[in-house]
Amino acid sequence: MKSLIARLLIRKPVKSVFITLLIMALLLTGVQFIEMKTGNDTLVEPHTAVYKNNEMLNEEFGGESVIVLFKAEDSKSLLSVDTFEIMEMMTTFSKEQENTIHSVISPYTLLESIQEQQRRSKELGLGEMKEELLDLSGKLKSDNIQASRSLNEMSNQISIFTSQGDAYYHRVPKEQETLNKFLYEQNGKGELRHGFADMIKDDRYTSMTITFRGGISDSDKSDFIEGLSESYNERNYPNLNITISGKPVLDDDIRQSMQESIQQMLALSTALMVLVLFIVFPVSWRLLPLATIFIALLGTVGLMGWLGVPITMVSMAVFPILIGLGIDYAIQFQNRYTEELRRDVESHE
């Protein structure tokens, strides 16, 4: 194989260089498709039964979850209107990503559920009252026309209130006293309701659980986490500390750390190789091996992009080996070429 390549280079050098440059250009275009992954498919083969069962479970019940931790100085600050407004903004943002988010669970969603139950209860009670008023109005005698009209008017007012009832139960109450009536027993003066109490720890902590749908890509998760952070950053809440955590957040940080590590590794290795080449390789074009190895490195990354091979914590180990072996072979090849060139020059003299 080596002799065949050598004969091809000797006989058709221009075409060989052109074909090499064309191949490298095609490989380099694959760099744009490279991805960094830290998901389960980097640890378990996707065709195994364990992986498929896990994917089926995620499709039905949701996948990984983002945990938003809320910390305050006391329960009063933790269960304030400001806290629930933040939860409302996060919940609204999450539900807008319906193709990404499976479910959201938090004290705010529990508040929504209680408001919905009360709304339905009030509508049901008002509807029954309206029917009773209409029946009573029909039973009145003709000499009580004015009373009948008053009853009909009351019935119409109830109908209007019932049809517009949603306007009273769709947002966080503006007054803390009104919010406390939802949170505490005995119309806001008793103990914390059981559902909310289960979500409060040490009177200082509560959390929101946002669950992704199954099969969501790492890039979609990263975009959601970034958007979630921006959804509440427009306002300042000095009495509340918010931390976004969970495995998707950790994986996103790992991918960013991997990218930074690769950049640092390339920068340090380049500086070290330049220093070594200047000291121990006293020939003309002494930095040519460095250019050769980086072309090979970019070609390898481009090939991984075309083949759909992601950069993982395991595949990252390939790059130091590739750089180390590549620079050795490049130096050796250039040194042998220089020796043969000198020998050829001496023979002609």
MONOR-V693266 format. One record per residue. SS is DSSP state (H for helix, E for strand, L for the rest). BURIAL is # if it has 16 or more other C-alpha atoms within 10 Angstrom, else .. Layout:
ss:burial
SS:BURIAL
SS:BURIAL
//
This chain:
ss:burial
L:.
H:.
H:.
H:.
H:.
H:.
H:.
H:.
H:.
H:.
H:.
L:.
H:.
H:.
H:.
H:.
H:.
H:.
H:.
H:.
H:.
H:.
H:.
H:#
H:.
H:.
H:#
H:#
H:#
H:#
H:#
H:.
H:#
L:#
L:#
E:#
L:#
L:#
L:.
H:.
H:.
H:.
L:.
L:.
L:.
L:.
L:.
L:.
H:.
H:.
H:#
H:.
H:.
H:.
H:#
H:.
H:.
H:#
H:#
H:.
H:.
L:#
L:#
L:#
E:#
E:#
E:#
E:#
E:#
E:#
E:#
E:#
L:.
L:.
H:#
H:.
H:#
H:#
L:#
L:#
H:#
H:#
H:#
H:#
H:#
H:#
H:#
H:#
H:.
H:#
H:#
H:.
H:#
H:#
H:.
H:.
L:.
L:.
L:.
L:#
E:#
E:#
E:#
E:#
E:.
L:#
H:#
H:#
H:#
H:#
H:#
H:#
H:.
H:.
H:#
H:.
H:.
H:.
H:#
H:.
H:.
H:.
H:#
H:.
H:.
H:#
H:#
H:.
H:.
H:#
H:.
H:.
H:#
H:#
H:.
H:.
H:#
H:.
H:.
L:.
L:.
H:.
H:.
H:.
H:.
H:.
H:.
H:#
H:.
H:.
H:#
H:#
H:.
H:.
H:#
H:.
H:.
H:#
H:#
H:.
H:.
H:#
H:.
L:.
H:.
H:.
H:.
H:.
L:.
L:.
L:.
L:#
L:#
L:.
L:.
H:.
H:.
H:.
H:#
H:#
H:#
H:#
H:#
E:#
H:.
H:.
H:.
H:#
L:.
L:.
L:.
E:#
L:.
H:.
H:.
H:#
H:.
L:.
L:#
L:#
E:.
L:.
L:#
L:#
E:#
E:#
E:#
E:#
E:#
E:#
E:#
E:#
L:#
L:#
L:.
L:#
L:.
H:#
H:.
H:.
H:#
H:#
H:.
H:#
H:#
H:.
H:.
H:#
H:.
H:.
L:#
L:#
L:.
L:.
L:.
L:.
L:.
L:.
L:.
E:#
E:.
E:#
E:.
E:#
E:.
L:#
H:.
H:#
H:#
H:.
H:#
H:#
H:.
H:#
H:#
H:.
H:.
H:#
H:.
H:.
H:.
H:.
H:.
H:.
H:.
H:#
H:.
H:.
H:.
H:.
H:.
H:.
H:#
H:.
H:.
H:.
H:#
H:.
H:.
H:.
L:.
L:.
L:.
L:.
L:.
L:#
L:#
H:.
H:#
H:#
H:.
H:.
H:#
H:#
H:.
H:#
H:#
H:#
H:#
H:#
H:#
H:#
H:#
H:#
H:#
H:#
H:.
L:.
L:#
L:#
E:#
L:#
L:.
L:.
L:.
L:#
H:.
H:.
H:#
H:.
H:.
H:#
H:#
H:.
H:.
H:#
H:#
H:.
H:.
H:#
H:#
H:.
H:.
H:#
H:.
H:.
H:.
H:.
H:.
H:.
H:.
H:.
H:.
H:.
H:.
H:.
H:.
H:.
L:.
//
